[in-house]
């Protein structure tokens, strides 16, 4: 439980945060798709994917023009991770892609490479988005913020 006068927990240094935001921006450079990172301490559900879906909609990520937004979800204290993609990208890559991405991240996490694992996941999302939703200078706009979203 966090009291109003308590400072939120810091999971990353300022340098790590900058690296993660840079990874998001790099992933989005070659695509019209969107990547977001949501980090919180505890997952309210048994299944992190259910929480990722809830967060996805709370952030209004389903409102992208091509329905090609992706969310990388982390519950740090519970050691849970999930990746969720909107209808447009999910129809292209299927559920196995998301599972493989989480598995690759978890492998990095097991070796104490937290930031590297997150960057790996972000990079994988960017590659899939680039493949199916390549960047078009004439029409592309950044539809969602690139910052890290921190929950409780």
N, C-alpha and C positions, 0 to 999 in steps of 0.2 A: 504494500500500500504506500502511496506517495501522498504526502501532505502538501498543501498549497505553498508552504514556505520552503519546501525542499527543492533543490535544483534537479532538473531531469538528469538521468544517468547519461554519461558520455560513453558511447561505445567505440568511438573513433577519435583519433587526434585530428587537428585541423588539416594537417597534411594528408591524412588518409581520406578525410571528407573531400578534399580538393581532388584527390586521385579518383575517387568514386564518381564525382560529378563529371570529371574529365572523361572517364570511361563511358558514361551515359551520353555525353555530347559526341564523342567519337563514334559510338554505336549508331547514333541518329544521323550522322553526317551523310551517309550513303543511302538513306531510306526516307520514305515519307512516314514510316512508322514511328511509334513512340515507346520509350522505355522509362519506367519509373521504379524507384527503389523505396520500399517501406520497411522500416525497422522498428520493432518494439521489444519489450522485455518478455512478455508472456503471451502465448496464444490462448485466446478465449475458448477455442474448440479443440477437440481431440485431433481433428484433421486440419493441418495447416492450410491445405488447399481451400477448405471451406472459408477460412478466415481471409485468405487471399482474395477470394471472389467477393466477399463482403467489402473489403477495403477497396478493391477495384471499383466497385459501384459507389462507395462513399466518396471517392476521389473524382467521380464523374468521368472515368476513363472510357466508358462505352460511347462517349459522344464524339469520338474522332470520326472524320469524314469517311474513311475507308475501313473503320472498325478494326484497326491494326495496332492497337495499343497493347503493351505487355507490362506485367507487374512482377517484380522479383520481391518476394515477401520473406522476411526473417523474423523469427521470435528467438532472440538471443539467449535468454535464460532457459528456455525450453529446448534449445538446440533443434529447432524446426525450421525448415525452409520449404518454400513452394514457389512455383512459377505459374502464372496464369496469363493467357493470351485471349484477346477478344475474338469474336466470331470470324472476322476476316483472315487473321493469321492462323487461328486454330484450324480452320478448314484446310489450310495449305500444309501445315506441318503435322497435325494430329497429336494425340495425347502422349505417344512414345517420345516425341521430341522434348516435351516439357520434362518428362521423367528422366530422360538422359541428361538434360541440362542440370537438373537438381542433383543427380547422382555425381556428375563431374564436379560440381561445387562442393558437395559433401566430402568427396575424396580430398580436395584441397583443405577443407576445414579440419579433417582428421590429422593432417600434417601441420596443423597450427598456422595455416596460411589463409586467414579469414579474408583479408582485403583482396588477396590474389584470387581466392575462390569466387568472391562476389564479382570481381572484374571479369573473370572467366565466364560466369553466367551472363553478365551484361553483354560481353562480346559475342557469345552464342546467340543471344536474342537479336543483336544487331545484324549478325550474318543472315539469320533466317529472314528478318525483315528486309534486308537488302535484296535477297534473292527473289522475294515475292512482291515487294513494294519498293522498287528502286527510287532513288532520289530524282526528282524532276524540278529543276530550278525555276521553271515557269509557274508551277502550281504549289510547290511545297511551302508549308509554314509550320513553325514549331507550335503544335496545338496544346501541348502540356508542358508544365515547368520541368526543368532538368534537375531540380534540387532533390535532396534526400528528404523523405517524409519520415518523421519520427513519431511513433505512437507512444503509449504509456509503458 
